[in-house]
Amino acid sequence: TSLGMESFYVQGMASCIGKLELPSVQDWYDSDSDQYIINKFELTFFVKENPVFALPNELIITYTNSTGSRYFKNSFLSVENEDFFYKFSISPSEINTLLENNLFDSSDFILEHPQPAKQGELVIFLGENSENPPLLKISHTKY
């Protein structure tokens, strides 16, 4: 998290959403003189179980795409080795277009519950200073 916290929250009931900033992605793309083709763009967010509120089965990430429209991708709750997480895969061609046109930083990525009025579900995302920080995986080819 930008505040250096160990966790942040997203829940239904039209309350908390999580805004993402990934400033190093556009910088990485712009700083190298080589050209890249993005093959895979994947964000993984680890979460904690909560004894009071259930984890939602599904979350969405919304963003402004290369045509200026709001777009979303969904992810379902997964469990592996006792770790709970949501993994979002965004179209490589869309990410490529955003980066090529210097639009990535203005994409306004937001994590939210797909049903804002749904009560009784809360997600506690583990932040960058936690034992399982978020992961960004970018596969690319230089040409």
Residue pairs with C-beta under 8 A, 6 or more apart in sequence:
1 7
1 8
1 127
1 128
1 129
2 21
4 127
4 128
4 129
5 127
5 129
6 126
6 127
6 129
6 130
7 48
7 124
7 125
7 126
7 127
7 130
8 18
8 124
8 125
8 127
9 16
9 18
9 122
9 123
9 124
9 125
10 16
10 17
10 18
10 59
10 111
10 112
10 113
10 122
10 123
10 125
11 53
11 113
11 121
11 122
11 123
12 56
12 113
12 115
12 116
12 117
12 118
12 119
12 120
12 121
12 122
13 116
13 117
13 118
13 119
14 116
14 117
17 110
17 111
17 112
17 113
18 110
18 111
18 112
18 125
19 108
19 109
19 110
19 111
20 43
20 61
20 109
20 110
20 111
21 105
21 109
22 104
22 105
22 109
22 136
23 105
25 99
25 104
25 136
25 138
26 99
26 102
26 104
26 105
29 36
29 99
29 104
30 102
34 142
34 143
35 142
35 143
36 96
36 99
36 140
36 141
36 142
36 143
37 92
37 96
37 140
37 141
37 143
38 92
38 93
38 95
38 96
38 99
38 138
38 139
38 140
39 92
39 139
39 140
39 141
40 89
40 92
40 137
40 138
40 139
41 89
41 90
41 91
41 92
41 95
41 137
41 138
42 87
42 88
42 89
42 90
42 135
42 136
42 137
42 138
43 61
43 87
43 88
43 90
43 134
43 135
43 136
43 137
44 85
44 86
44 87
44 88
44 134
44 135
44 137
45 85
45 86
45 87
45 88
45 111
45 125
45 126
45 134
46 83
46 84
46 85
46 125
46 126
46 130
46 132
46 133
46 134
47 55
47 77
47 84
47 85
47 86
47 123
47 124
47 125
47 126
48 84
48 124
48 126
49 55
49 84
50 122
50 124
52 122
53 120
53 121
53 122
54 120
54 121
54 122
55 77
55 84
55 121
55 122
55 123
56 77
56 113
56 114
56 118
56 121
56 123
57 76
57 77
58 74
58 75
58 76
58 77
58 114
59 74
59 75
59 77
59 86
59 111
59 112
59 113
59 114
59 123
60 72
60 73
60 74
60 75
60 111
60 112
60 113
60 114
61 72
61 73
61 75
61 88
61 90
61 109
61 110
61 111
61 112
62 70
62 71
62 72
62 108
62 109
62 110
62 112
63 70
63 71
63 72
63 90
63 107
63 108
63 109
63 110
64 70
64 71
64 103
64 106
64 107
64 108
65 71
65 94
65 98
65 107
66 94
66 97
66 98
66 101
66 103
71 94
73 88
73 89
73 90
74 88
74 114
75 86
75 87
75 88
76 86
77 84
77 85
77 86
78 84
78 85
78 86
78 87
79 85
83 132
85 132
86 123
95 104
95 138
97 103
98 104
98 107
111 125
113 121
113 123
125 134
126 132
126 133
126 134
127 133
127 134
128 134
